[in-house]
Amino acid sequence: MRIVSQRIPESNDDQYERGLADARRGLLRAVAARVSASDAFADRERAVLAAANEACRRLLEADLHTTAEGHPDRVQIEGVEYARHHEGTVTYHSLCGPLTVRRATYREVGVHNGPTVVPLERAAGLIEGATPALAYRVALGAAQGPGRHAEEQMHADHREPPSRSTLERLATAIGTAVTRTAPRIEPLVRERETLPERARGVSVGLDRTTVPMEEERPAGVPPDTRRQRRTTPYVRAVPPRVDVKYRMAYVGTVSVVDAAGEALVTRRYAITGDDEPADLVTRMMADVQRARAQAPRVRVGVIQDAAPELWTLLRDGFRTDARLRHWEEGIDRYHLNERLAEILRITEPDAARRTQQLARWNDALDRDDATIDRIARWLAARISAYEGDDLATLEAHWTFLCKNNDRLRYATLRANGLPCGSGATDGACKSVVMIRAKGCGQRWHQEGVTAVLTLRSAYLSERLDTLWPHFADDYSAEIQAAA
């Protein structure tokens, strides 16, 4: 009897391990051509990483070549038929270096001078001329800081990114595309978000800050500020004269808070003054509605400064939700304390007594909503004893207390587990806008700052990771041969 041996098929894990072993041997040969075994470990490490980068670059480049060559003369993409139009060689960008690929553009069939597409880019999911991994790294870098920081970090990781100017161009293009698709993607992201177990309330706030914008100065108009004379001649053509002007930006936050009013999760939004603040409020209200859909009894409050425009915007937004019949309102406690301190500075000459009185008021404000009415009456009884600037100041504060007394009842806010301060919103003005867009020497154009604020808002809201797959899907499509 003849025994026939049967070869056991190799599993995917076995193939993977064998492939890694082959790659290791190949890297050893490549590295040996650059460094010797006696060289320092750091030198060998750099050589290994460089060789691995180049191997990955060649593999990715060959992969794109193969994909491009596999497309027939006529293809169908998302139900539309396209015919091969023009061959050309282009360079795409990756974390491992440039990928030079010969590929074809295709034109829509039956349309004279119709739109063209590049099937390779849709098949590979290339985003604005970058591989998916580089595109995400660019978006993350733009959200975290200036382009030079992202470039430095990638070089420190021994990657081979494109030039800084290309990285910044990619960041603007990607951020602009995210801004455009956010209204469609954000509902998908919210659907996967769940409230923390300790969630007891939702605190909403809106504020304004500024962004330095570079604007071309009309001919014959003097500069806004004095500029130091140039001591050396221009080497290149003189650029257009510009002024840097600080323009409005809106910042909004939606914080899920615990029973003590401490934020558990905060979603942050920022737009420039050229955008519509009502649209920003609509996105914030979608977060509130998502929270209440999961916990209908969760308390909702608006805590911000006293600017009338901001209150009008948020109240109009809240009224669009017919299911939300009641919400709490409060003016940031810090702003009230500033006013109370100034009142005492004028009415109480003794510093120690001022401190004691302010402490008593704050303790009472925490326990009793009627405290603000008693403070207003206390001030009214003393105001007639003053004149001039002191009288004008005290009258302004008394008017504020009387006009806003319904939003200065902090005992109710505390009882409902809502914060008494707008720290989340004030902090977002700093973390989203100031740190990222108001650094030394920074100035912006509309497209660039909008792109950056969109990416940074998503990043600081812990949404960039969950938003990205939906965004990247827009750049991918199945390429089929046309019938």
C-alpha positions in Angstrom: 0.0 0.0 0.0 1.4 3.4 -1.0 1.0 6.2 1.5 0.3 9.6 -0.1 1.3 12.5 2.1 -1.0 15.5 2.1 0.3 19.0 2.7 -1.6 21.0 5.3 -2.7 24.4 3.8 -0.8 27.3 5.3 -3.0 29.5 7.5 -3.2 33.3 7.0 -1.2 33.7 10.3 1.5 31.4 9.0 1.7 33.3 5.7 1.9 36.5 7.6 4.8 35.2 9.8 6.6 33.8 6.8 6.2 37.1 5.0 7.6 39.0 8.0 10.6 36.7 8.1 11.3 37.3 4.4 10.9 41.0 5.0 13.4 40.9 7.9 15.9 39.1 5.8 15.5 41.7 3.0 15.9 44.6 5.5 19.0 43.0 6.9 20.5 43.0 3.4 19.4 46.6 2.7 20.7 47.9 6.0 24.0 46.0 5.6 24.7 48.1 2.5 24.4 51.3 4.6 25.8 50.5 8.0 28.0 47.8 9.5 27.4 45.6 12.5 30.0 47.6 14.4 28.2 50.9 14.0 26.2 52.4 16.9 22.7 51.1 17.5 21.2 54.5 16.9 22.8 54.6 13.4 21.5 51.1 12.7 18.0 52.0 13.9 17.9 55.0 11.6 19.1 52.8 8.7 16.4 50.2 9.4 13.6 52.8 9.6 14.8 54.5 6.4 14.9 51.1 4.6 11.5 50.2 5.9 10.1 53.5 4.7 11.5 53.0 1.2 10.3 49.4 1.1 6.8 50.6 2.1 6.9 53.4 -0.5 7.8 51.1 -3.3 5.1 48.6 -2.2 2.4 51.3 -2.1 3.6 52.7 -5.4 3.4 49.3 -7.1 0.0 48.7 -5.5 -1.4 51.9 -7.1 0.2 51.0 -10.4 -1.5 47.6 -10.4 -4.8 49.1 -9.5 -4.6 51.7 -12.2 -3.6 49.2 -14.9 -6.5 46.9 -13.9 -9.2 49.4 -14.9 -10.8 48.8 -18.3 -11.5 51.5 -20.9 -15.0 52.0 -19.7 -16.0 51.9 -16.0 -19.0 52.5 -13.9 -18.8 54.5 -10.6 -21.8 54.9 -8.4 -24.1 54.3 -11.4 -22.4 56.7 -13.8 -20.5 55.4 -16.8 -17.1 56.9 -17.7 -14.7 56.3 -20.6 -10.9 56.5 -20.5 -9.9 60.1 -21.4 -6.2 60.9 -20.8 -3.1 59.1 -19.5 -0.7 60.9 -17.3 1.9 60.5 -14.5 1.2 62.1 -11.2 2.7 62.1 -7.7 0.6 61.2 -4.7 1.8 61.8 -1.1 2.3 59.3 1.6 4.0 59.0 5.0 6.8 57.1 3.4 7.5 59.5 0.6 6.2 60.4 -2.9 4.3 57.8 -5.0 4.7 58.4 -8.7 2.0 56.6 -10.6 0.9 56.5 -14.2 -2.9 56.5 -14.3 -5.8 57.6 -16.5 -8.5 60.2 -16.1 -12.0 59.2 -17.3 -14.7 61.4 -18.7 -18.5 60.9 -18.2 -20.0 59.2 -21.2 -22.6 61.1 -23.2 -21.8 64.5 -21.8 -19.8 66.9 -24.0 -16.8 68.1 -22.1 -18.3 66.4 -19.1 -16.7 66.0 -15.7 -13.7 63.8 -15.3 -12.8 61.4 -12.5 -9.7 59.3 -11.6 -10.9 55.8 -10.9 -7.6 55.0 -9.2 -8.2 57.7 -6.5 -11.7 56.4 -5.8 -10.6 52.8 -5.7 -7.7 53.5 -3.3 -9.6 56.1 -1.2 -7.0 58.8 -1.8 -7.9 62.0 -0.1 -7.0 65.3 -1.8 -3.9 63.6 -3.4 -2.8 61.9 -0.2 -3.0 58.3 1.0 -5.6 57.6 3.7 -3.0 57.3 6.5 -1.2 60.6 5.6 -4.5 62.4 5.2 -5.6 61.5 8.7 -2.2 62.4 10.0 -2.5 65.8 8.3 -5.9 66.4 9.8 -4.7 65.4 13.2 -1.7 67.7 12.9 -3.7 70.6 11.8 -6.1 70.1 14.7 -3.2 70.0 17.2 -1.0 72.9 16.0 0.8 74.8 13.2 1.9 73.0 10.1 5.6 73.2 11.1 4.8 71.2 14.2 3.2 68.4 12.3 6.1 68.3 9.9 8.6 68.2 12.7 6.7 65.4 14.4 6.6 63.3 11.3 10.3 63.7 10.7 11.0 62.9 14.4 9.0 59.7 13.7 11.4 59.0 10.8 8.7 59.4 8.3 9.1 61.0 4.9 6.2 63.5 4.6 5.9 66.1 1.8 7.0 69.6 2.2 5.5 71.9 4.8 3.7 74.0 2.2 2.1 70.8 0.8 1.1 69.7 4.3 -0.6 73.0 4.9 -2.3 72.9 1.5 -3.6 69.4 2.3 -4.8 70.6 5.8 -6.8 73.4 4.3 -8.3 71.2 1.6 -9.2 68.4 4.1 -10.5 70.8 6.7 -12.6 72.6 4.1 -14.1 69.2 2.9 -14.8 68.2 6.6 -16.6 71.6 7.1 -18.7 71.0 4.0 -19.7 67.4 5.0 -20.0 68.0 8.8 -23.8 68.6 8.7 -24.3 65.2 7.1 -21.7 63.3 9.1 -22.3 64.7 12.6 -25.7 63.0 13.0 -24.1 59.7 12.2 -21.4 60.3 14.9 -24.0 61.4 17.5 -25.9 58.2 17.0 -23.0 56.2 18.3 -22.4 58.4 21.3 -23.8 57.4 24.7 -24.2 59.4 27.9 -21.8 58.7 30.7 -23.4 56.8 33.6 -23.1 59.7 36.0 -24.8 62.2 33.6 -27.3 64.4 35.3 -27.5 67.5 33.2 -26.6 69.3 30.0 -25.1 72.7 30.1 -24.9 74.9 27.0 -23.0 78.1 26.4 -22.2 80.5 23.6 -19.4 83.1 23.5 -17.5 85.3 21.2 -13.8 85.9 20.7 -11.6 87.2 17.9 -9.3 85.9 15.2 -6.5 87.8 13.4 -7.4 88.0 9.7 -5.1 89.2 7.0 -6.9 91.6 4.7 -5.5 93.4 1.6 -5.3 97.1 2.1 -6.9 99.3 -0.6 -4.5 101.6 -2.5 -3.9 104.9 -0.9 -5.2 103.8 2.5 -2.6 104.2 5.4 -1.9 101.1 7.5 -3.8 100.6 10.7 -0.6 100.6 12.8 2.9 101.9 12.6 5.2 99.5 10.8 9.0 99.3 11.2 10.8 100.5 8.1 12.6 97.7 6.1 16.3 98.1 6.4 17.2 95.7 3.6 16.0 95.7 0.0 13.3 93.3 -1.2 14.8 90.3 -2.9 11.5 89.3 -4.5 8.5 91.3 -5.7 6.8 93.4 -3.1 3.7 91.5 -1.9 0.4 93.3 -1.6 0.1 95.5 1.4 -2.1 94.0 4.0 -3.5 94.8 7.4 -4.2 92.3 10.2 -7.6 92.9 11.7 -9.2 91.0 14.5 -12.6 89.7 13.4 -15.4 88.0 15.3 -15.5 84.3 16.0 -18.3 82.3 17.8 -17.6 79.5 20.2 -20.2 77.1 21.5 -20.1 74.2 24.0 -22.4 71.5 25.1 -21.3 69.8 28.3 -22.8 66.7 29.9 -22.4 67.2 33.6 -22.7 65.1 36.8 -24.8 65.8 39.9 -22.2 68.4 41.1 -22.2 70.3 37.8 -18.8 69.0 36.8 -18.3 68.3 33.1 -18.0 64.7 32.0 -18.0 65.3 28.3 -17.8 68.6 26.4 -18.5 69.1 22.7 -16.9 72.2 21.2 -17.8 74.2 18.2 -16.2 77.3 16.6 -16.9 79.4 13.5 -15.8 82.7 12.2 -18.0 85.8 12.0 -18.5 85.2 8.3 -20.5 82.1 9.1 -24.0 81.9 10.4 -24.1 81.6 14.2 -27.7 80.2 14.0 -26.3 77.2 12.2 -23.8 76.7 15.0 -26.7 76.8 17.5 -28.5 74.2 15.4 -25.6 71.8 15.7 -25.4 72.4 19.5 -29.1 71.7 19.8 -28.6 68.4 18.1 -26.3 67.4 20.9 -28.9 68.4 23.5 -31.6 66.4 21.7 -29.3 63.4 21.5 -28.7 63.5 25.2 -32.4 63.9 26.1 -33.3 61.1 23.7 -31.1 58.8 25.9 -32.2 60.4 29.2 -35.5 62.4 28.9 -35.3 63.7 32.5 -31.9 65.1 32.2 -31.8 68.8 33.2 -30.8 71.4 30.6 -29.4 74.8 31.3 -27.8 77.7 29.6 -24.8 79.3 31.4 -23.0 82.2 29.7 -22.3 85.9 30.0 -25.0 88.5 29.7 -24.5 89.5 26.0 -28.1 89.9 24.7 -27.3 88.6 21.2 -26.0 85.3 22.5 -29.1 84.8 24.7 -31.3 85.5 21.7 -29.5 83.0 19.6 -29.7 80.2 22.1 -33.3 80.9 23.1 -34.3 80.8 19.5 -32.5 77.5 19.1 -34.1 75.9 22.2 -37.6 77.0 21.0 -37.1 74.9 17.8 -37.4 71.8 20.0 -41.1 71.4 20.8 -40.3 68.6 23.4 -38.1 70.9 25.4 -40.6 73.1 27.3 -38.3 74.2 30.2 -34.6 74.9 30.7 -32.7 76.7 33.4 -30.8 79.9 32.6 -27.9 81.5 34.5 -25.3 84.2 34.0 -21.8 83.2 34.7 -21.1 83.5 38.4 -17.7 85.1 37.8 -19.2 88.0 36.0 -21.7 88.6 38.8 -18.9 88.5 41.4 -16.9 91.1 39.4 -19.9 93.4 39.8 -20.4 92.6 43.4 -16.8 93.3 44.2 -16.9 96.7 42.4 -20.1 97.6 44.3 -18.3 96.8 47.6 -15.2 98.7 46.5 -17.3 101.8 46.3 -19.6 101.3 49.2 -17.3 99.7 51.8 -13.9 101.4 52.5 -12.6 98.6 54.7 -11.0 95.8 52.7 -11.5 93.1 55.4 -15.2 93.9 55.6 -15.5 93.8 51.8 -14.1 90.3 51.8 -16.4 89.2 54.5 -19.5 90.7 52.9 -18.7 89.1 49.5 -18.2 85.7 51.2 -21.6 86.1 52.9 -23.3 87.0 49.7 -21.8 84.1 47.8 -22.8 81.6 50.6 -26.3 83.0 50.5 -26.5 82.8 46.7 -25.7 79.1 46.9 -28.6 78.5 49.3 -31.4 80.9 48.5 -32.6 82.2 45.1 -34.0 85.3 46.8 -30.5 86.5 47.8 -30.1 88.5 44.5 -33.2 90.5 45.3 -32.0 91.3 48.8 -28.6 92.4 47.3 -30.5 94.7 44.9 -32.5 96.2 47.7 -29.4 96.6 49.8 -27.8 98.6 47.0 -30.9 100.7 46.3 -30.9 101.8 49.9 -27.3 103.2 49.7 -27.1 104.4 46.1 -28.5 107.9 46.8 -25.4 108.7 49.0 -23.1 108.8 46.0 -22.6 111.1 43.0 -20.5 111.5 39.9 -18.8 108.4 38.5 -19.5 106.3 41.6 -23.2 107.0 41.2 -23.2 106.1 37.5 -21.3 102.9 38.3 -23.6 101.8 41.1 -26.7 102.6 39.0 -25.4 100.5 36.2 -24.8 97.6 38.5 -28.2 98.0 40.2 -29.9 98.0 36.7 -28.0 94.8 35.9 -29.1 93.1 39.0 -32.8 94.0 38.5 -32.8 93.3 34.8 -31.2 89.9 35.1 -32.4 88.7 38.5 -34.2 85.7 36.9 -30.8 84.5 35.6 -28.9 85.0 38.9 -30.6 82.3 41.0 -27.8 79.9 41.5 -29.4 77.8 44.3 -31.8 76.4 41.6 -28.9 75.7 39.3 -27.0 73.9 42.0 -30.1 71.9 43.0 -30.5 70.8 39.4 -26.9 69.7 39.1 -26.0 72.4 36.7 -22.9 74.5 36.9 -23.0 78.1 38.0 -20.1 79.2 35.7 -19.4 79.3 32.0 -15.9 77.8 32.4 -16.5 75.2 29.7 -17.3 77.9 27.1 -14.6 80.4 28.3 -12.1 77.5 28.2 -13.2 76.6 24.6 -12.5 80.2 23.5 -8.9 79.6 24.7 -8.4 76.0 23.8 -10.1 76.0 20.4 -9.4 79.5 19.1 -6.7 81.3 21.1 -4.1 78.5 21.4 -4.5 77.4 17.8 -5.3 80.5 15.8 -3.9 83.4 17.8 -0.3 82.4 18.2 2.6 84.9 17.7 2.7 86.1 14.1 -0.4 84.1 13.0 -2.9 85.7 10.6 -5.5 84.0 8.5 -7.6 83.9 5.4 -11.2 82.8 5.7 -10.7 79.3 4.1 -7.7 78.4 6.2 -9.1 79.5 9.6 -12.4 77.8 8.9 -10.7 74.5 8.0 -8.5 74.6 11.1 -11.3 75.5 13.6 -13.4 72.7 12.2 -10.7 70.1 12.7 -9.7 71.4 16.1 -13.3 71.5 17.3 -13.7 67.9 16.3 -10.4 66.9 17.9 -11.1 68.6 21.2 -14.6 67.2 21.2 -13.1 63.7 20.9 -14.9 63.2 17.6 -12.1 63.3 15.0 -11.6 59.5 15.2 -15.3 58.7 14.9 -16.0 61.3 12.3 -13.0 60.3 10.0 -14.3 56.9 8.7 -17.5 58.6 7.5 -15.5 61.4 5.9 -13.0 59.0 4.2 -15.9 57.0 2.8 -16.8 60.0 0.5 -13.4 59.5 -1.3 -13.9 55.7 -1.9 -16.1 53.9 -4.5 -16.3 50.6 -6.1 -15.0 50.6 -9.6 -16.9 48.3 -12.0 -16.4 47.5 -15.6 -19.1 49.1 -17.7 -21.4 46.6 -19.5 
